[in-house]
Amino acid sequence: MPFFRLRGMQTNSTKAKLIQISLWAIMAALVCAATLLIRIPNPMGGYFNVGDVMIFVSALTFGPVVGGIAGGIGSSLADLIGFPVFAVPTLIIKGLEGFLAGLISDRRSPFRDIIAVTVAGIEMIFGYFITEVYLWGIGAALLEIPGNIGQIAIGGVVGIPIAVILRRRLPEIIET
């Protein structure tokens, strides 16, 4: 269910569905681009990136469905370029991250955005920890945690203000 409705348009109309699908694609592409923009590899085979900024912008602005699709597909596509071992886990982990952030967020409360980013971040850190324990063992997985915490922190510090600004600018075309 979308976080918003387009003003003056029935949600089941063909035009509304086309706009929704376009929004999913645009936000997934922005997540992928942000993930590829700054990509600092680590010794374990993963990498630090700023894709979480766009996951949080997508989720906090447009809700759980857009956040989940953008986070999962956008991040997974970026992983296919250079780090394909993470593509499937990323689809699930980042998709759930975006979905949770959008689900918990409340357009009227930046405080709820902080809670949303925190809960979604914990899910992301835990998801990659489990994946990395499976791939490389617990020692290597523990070494990844600080980088993942930093990635979420940057995602929230940058993503929340952008989402708040966008939500203020979008009421002309959407209804919550």
C-alpha positions as CSV (number, residue, x, y, z in Angstrom):
1,M,0.0,0.0,0.0
2,P,1.5,3.3,-0.9
3,F,2.3,5.9,1.7
4,F,0.5,8.5,-0.4
5,R,-2.2,9.0,-3.0
6,L,-1.8,11.2,-6.0
7,R,-4.2,14.2,-5.7
8,G,-7.3,13.9,-7.8
9,M,-6.5,10.4,-9.0
10,Q,-8.0,7.0,-8.1
11,T,-5.3,4.7,-6.7
12,N,-6.4,1.8,-9.0
13,S,-6.3,3.9,-12.2
14,T,-3.9,3.0,-14.9
15,K,-2.2,6.4,-14.7
16,A,-1.7,6.0,-10.9
17,K,-0.3,2.5,-11.3
18,L,2.1,3.8,-14.0
19,I,3.3,6.6,-11.8
20,Q,3.8,4.2,-8.9
21,I,5.9,1.8,-11.0
22,S,7.9,4.7,-12.4
23,L,8.6,6.0,-8.8
24,W,9.8,2.5,-7.8
25,A,12.1,2.4,-10.8
26,I,13.4,6.0,-10.3
27,M,14.1,5.4,-6.6
28,A,15.7,2.1,-7.2
29,A,18.0,3.7,-9.8
30,L,18.9,6.5,-7.3
31,V,19.7,3.9,-4.6
32,C,21.9,2.0,-7.1
33,A,23.7,5.2,-8.2
34,A,24.3,6.4,-4.7
35,T,25.6,2.9,-3.8
36,L,28.0,3.0,-6.7
37,L,29.0,6.7,-6.2
38,I,31.2,6.2,-3.1
39,R,32.3,2.6,-2.9
40,I,35.1,1.8,-0.4
41,P,36.0,-1.9,-0.5
42,N,37.0,-3.6,2.8
43,P,39.2,-6.7,3.2
44,M,36.2,-9.0,3.8
45,G,34.8,-8.5,0.3
46,G,32.1,-6.0,1.1
47,Y,32.2,-2.2,0.8
48,F,31.2,1.0,2.5
49,N,28.8,3.1,0.5
50,V,26.2,5.9,0.8
51,G,23.3,4.0,-0.8
52,D,21.5,4.0,2.6
53,V,21.0,7.8,2.2
54,M,18.7,7.1,-0.8
55,I,17.1,4.1,0.9
56,F,16.1,6.3,3.8
57,V,15.0,9.2,1.5
58,S,12.8,6.7,-0.5
59,A,11.3,5.1,2.5
60,L,10.8,8.1,4.7
61,T,9.3,10.2,1.8
62,F,7.2,7.6,0.0
63,G,6.6,4.8,2.5
64,P,7.4,1.1,3.0
65,V,6.6,-0.2,-0.5
66,V,8.8,2.3,-2.3
67,G,11.5,2.1,0.3
68,G,11.5,-1.7,0.2
69,I,11.6,-2.0,-3.6
70,A,14.1,0.8,-4.0
71,G,16.3,-0.5,-1.2
72,G,16.2,-4.2,-2.3
73,I,16.5,-3.8,-6.0
74,G,18.7,-0.7,-6.2
75,S,21.3,-2.1,-3.7
76,S,21.2,-5.6,-5.2
77,L,21.8,-4.2,-8.7
78,A,24.8,-2.3,-7.3
79,D,26.2,-5.5,-5.8
80,L,26.0,-7.3,-9.1
81,I,28.7,-4.9,-10.3
82,G,31.8,-6.1,-8.4
83,F,30.4,-7.9,-5.3
84,P,27.9,-10.4,-6.7
85,V,28.2,-12.8,-3.7
86,F,26.1,-10.2,-1.8
87,A,23.4,-9.6,-4.5
88,V,20.8,-12.0,-3.1
89,P,21.3,-11.3,0.6
90,T,21.3,-7.6,-0.2
91,L,18.0,-7.9,-2.0
92,I,16.5,-9.2,1.2
93,I,18.4,-7.2,3.8
94,K,18.2,-3.8,2.1
95,G,14.6,-4.4,0.9
96,L,13.6,-5.1,4.5
97,E,15.6,-2.1,5.7
98,G,13.7,0.2,3.3
99,F,10.4,-1.4,4.1
100,L,10.9,-1.1,7.9
101,A,12.0,2.5,7.7
102,G,9.0,3.4,5.7
103,L,6.6,1.5,7.9
104,I,7.8,3.0,11.1
105,S,8.2,6.6,9.8
106,D,5.5,9.2,10.2
107,R,5.4,12.2,7.9
108,R,4.5,14.5,10.8
109,S,7.3,13.4,13.1
110,P,11.0,13.7,12.4
111,F,11.5,11.9,15.8
112,R,9.7,8.9,14.3
113,D,12.2,9.1,11.4
114,I,15.1,8.7,13.8
115,I,13.4,5.6,15.3
116,A,12.7,4.3,11.8
117,V,16.3,4.7,10.8
118,T,17.5,3.1,14.0
119,V,15.3,0.0,13.7
120,A,16.0,-0.4,10.0
121,G,19.7,0.0,10.7
122,I,19.7,-2.6,13.3
123,E,18.0,-5.0,10.9
124,M,20.6,-4.2,8.2
125,I,23.6,-4.7,10.6
126,F,22.1,-8.0,11.9
127,G,21.3,-9.2,8.4
128,Y,24.8,-8.6,7.1
129,F,26.3,-10.1,10.3
130,I,24.4,-13.3,9.7
131,T,25.4,-13.4,6.0
132,E,29.1,-12.7,6.8
133,V,29.1,-15.4,9.6
134,Y,27.9,-17.8,7.0
135,L,30.4,-16.7,4.3
136,W,33.6,-16.0,6.4
137,G,33.0,-16.9,10.1
138,I,32.2,-14.9,13.2
139,G,35.6,-13.1,13.4
140,A,35.3,-11.5,10.0
141,A,31.6,-10.7,10.6
142,L,32.4,-8.9,13.8
143,L,35.0,-6.7,11.9
144,E,32.2,-5.6,9.5
145,I,29.9,-4.2,12.2
146,P,31.6,-0.8,12.7
147,G,31.5,0.0,9.0
148,N,27.9,-1.0,8.8
149,I,27.1,1.2,11.8
150,G,28.9,4.1,10.1
151,Q,27.0,3.5,6.9
152,I,23.6,3.7,8.7
153,A,24.7,6.7,10.7
154,I,25.6,8.6,7.5
155,G,22.4,7.4,5.9
156,G,20.3,8.7,8.7
157,V,22.1,12.0,9.2
158,V,21.9,12.9,5.5
159,G,18.7,11.0,4.5
160,I,16.3,12.3,7.3
161,P,16.7,16.0,6.5
162,I,16.4,15.4,2.8
163,A,13.2,13.4,3.4
164,V,11.8,16.1,5.7
165,I,12.4,18.7,3.0
166,L,10.9,16.6,0.3
167,R,7.8,15.9,2.3
168,R,7.3,19.6,2.8
169,R,7.6,20.2,-0.9
170,L,5.4,17.4,-2.2
171,P,2.0,18.2,-0.7
172,E,1.0,20.0,-3.9
173,I,0.9,16.7,-5.8
174,I,0.3,14.1,-3.1
175,E,-2.1,13.4,-0.2
176,T,-1.1,11.4,2.8
